[in-house]
Amino acid sequence: MSAESVLGTLRARKTLAEINLIRNAVATTEKIYSSTYEFIQPGLTEQQVGEFMWAQMNDLGVTEAWERSGCPTINAGPDSPVGHSGPSSRKIERGKILHFDFGVKQDGYCSDIQRVVYFLAPGQSRPPEPVKHGFDTIVKAIHASAAAMKPGVKGREIDAIARGIVTGAGYPEYKYGTGHHLGRTTHEAPGC
């Protein structure tokens, strides 16, 4: 008989020590992102950015949160594959979005944070409306989801809030859940 439901419920609850270990991994991830934002520029390849991020992980004594082939995920522009594909030789271009999906494993616990950067095209003083609309929609979904997170609220209820905001803004239904548990792996406690 499988113990998955018992273990999933147990791993979904974190001790204060575990929460602090996850927070430390998140802080390290944010530190790497901050340095990466200063490094990136149009003309660099996804691979060059990935190598920069791996060098920072090595310097900080941490590893990627999931397989090296897909972490960090760096997608330069709309022709990039969706999901954990790993960096390619595709170059960063002005007028295009640069998407990251990245996390570290530190002291046995993981982080997993996505970020998006937009490089203004020549003559632009701000991102075009479709980019701004997408960004504003995601920010609204994140804020509403965070406000609803309280003890006893199930992850699927939080997902429904975010999903409703995104689809209500005119975007199609997406196949990924909003957030997930973190701990010793980046995807703990499935089905919550």
C-alpha positions in Angstrom: 0.0 0.0 0.0 1.4 3.4 -1.0 2.3 5.9 1.7 2.3 8.8 -0.9 -0.7 10.6 0.6 0.6 10.4 4.2 4.1 11.5 3.2 2.7 14.2 0.9 0.7 15.6 3.8 3.7 15.4 6.1 6.1 17.1 3.7 3.5 19.9 3.0 4.0 21.1 6.6 7.3 22.7 7.2 9.0 23.2 10.5 10.4 26.7 11.4 13.9 25.3 10.7 12.8 24.1 7.2 11.1 27.4 6.5 14.4 29.2 7.3 16.4 26.9 5.1 14.0 27.6 2.2 14.2 31.3 2.8 18.0 31.1 2.7 17.8 29.3 -0.7 15.4 32.0 -1.9 17.8 34.7 -0.8 20.7 33.1 -2.6 18.5 32.8 -5.7 17.6 36.4 -5.6 21.3 37.3 -5.1 22.2 35.4 -8.3 19.3 37.0 -10.2 20.5 40.5 -9.1 24.0 39.9 -10.4 22.6 38.3 -13.6 20.4 41.4 -14.2 23.6 43.5 -14.2 25.3 41.1 -16.5 22.7 40.5 -19.2 22.5 42.5 -22.4 21.3 42.1 -25.9 23.7 40.0 -28.0 24.5 37.5 -25.3 23.3 34.0 -25.8 21.2 32.0 -23.3 24.2 29.7 -22.8 26.4 32.6 -21.9 23.9 33.8 -19.3 23.5 30.2 -18.0 27.3 29.9 -17.6 27.3 33.1 -15.7 24.6 31.8 -13.4 26.4 28.4 -12.9 29.6 30.2 -12.1 27.8 32.2 -9.3 26.3 28.9 -8.0 29.8 27.4 -7.8 31.2 30.5 -6.1 28.3 30.4 -3.5 28.7 26.6 -2.9 25.1 25.7 -4.1 23.8 23.6 -6.9 20.9 24.0 -9.3 17.5 23.0 -7.9 16.8 20.5 -10.7 18.8 18.9 -13.5 21.5 21.0 -15.1 20.0 20.4 -18.5 17.0 22.5 -17.5 18.2 24.8 -14.7 18.4 27.6 -15.3 15.8 27.7 -17.9 16.5 30.8 -20.0 14.2 31.7 -22.9 15.2 34.5 -25.2 12.2 35.6 -27.2 9.0 34.0 -28.4 10.6 31.2 -30.4 12.0 29.5 -27.3 10.6 26.2 -26.2 8.2 26.2 -23.2 9.3 24.4 -20.0 12.6 23.2 -18.6 14.7 23.3 -21.8 18.0 24.7 -20.6 19.9 27.5 -22.3 20.6 27.4 -26.0 22.6 29.4 -28.5 19.7 31.8 -29.1 20.7 35.4 -28.6 19.0 38.0 -26.4 17.4 40.7 -28.6 16.0 44.1 -28.0 12.2 44.2 -28.2 11.9 40.7 -26.8 11.2 39.1 -23.5 13.8 37.2 -21.6 12.3 34.5 -19.3 14.0 32.7 -16.5 13.0 29.7 -14.4 15.7 29.1 -11.8 16.4 27.9 -8.3 19.1 26.6 -6.1 19.6 23.7 -3.7 21.3 25.0 -0.6 21.8 23.0 2.7 19.4 20.4 1.3 16.5 22.7 0.5 15.4 24.3 -2.8 14.1 27.5 -4.3 12.3 27.9 -7.6 11.6 31.4 -8.9 10.6 32.6 -12.4 11.4 36.1 -13.6 10.9 38.1 -16.9 13.0 40.9 -18.3 12.1 43.0 -21.3 14.7 44.9 -23.4 13.4 48.0 -24.9 13.6 48.1 -28.7 15.3 51.2 -30.4 12.9 54.1 -30.1 10.9 52.6 -27.2 10.6 54.5 -23.9 8.5 51.7 -22.3 7.4 48.2 -23.2 4.6 47.8 -25.7 1.0 47.4 -24.4 0.8 43.6 -24.9 4.0 43.1 -22.7 2.7 45.6 -20.1 -0.7 43.9 -20.1 0.9 40.4 -19.5 3.1 41.7 -16.8 0.3 43.6 -15.0 -1.9 40.5 -15.2 0.7 38.3 -13.6 1.4 40.9 -10.9 -2.3 41.1 -10.1 -2.6 37.3 -10.0 0.4 37.0 -7.6 -0.9 39.7 -5.3 -4.4 38.2 -5.1 -3.0 34.7 -4.6 -0.7 35.9 -1.8 -3.5 37.7 -0.1 -5.6 34.6 -0.1 -2.9 32.3 1.4 -3.8 31.5 4.9 -3.5 28.3 7.0 -6.1 25.7 5.8 -6.5 27.2 2.3 -5.7 24.5 -0.2 -3.2 25.1 -3.1 -5.9 24.3 -5.7 -8.0 27.2 -4.2 -5.1 29.6 -4.6 -4.6 28.3 -8.2 -8.2 29.0 -9.0 -7.8 32.6 -7.9 -4.7 33.1 -10.1 -6.1 31.1 -13.0 -9.3 33.2 -12.9 -7.4 36.5 -13.1 -5.2 35.3 -16.0 -8.0 33.8 -18.1 -10.2 36.7 -17.2 -7.6 39.0 -18.7 -8.0 37.3 -22.0 -5.2 34.7 -21.9 -5.9 31.0 -22.6 -6.1 28.3 -19.9 -2.6 27.2 -19.0 -1.5 23.7 -18.1 0.7 24.5 -15.1 -0.4 24.9 -11.5 0.2 28.1 -9.6 3.2 27.6 -7.4 4.1 24.4 -5.6 5.6 23.2 -2.4 9.3 23.5 -1.9 11.6 21.6 0.4 14.2 19.0 -0.3 12.9 18.9 -3.9 11.3 21.6 -5.9 8.0 19.8 -6.3 6.9 18.4 -2.9 3.5 17.3 -1.7 1.6 16.8 -5.0 -2.1 17.2 -5.2 -2.6 19.7 -2.4 
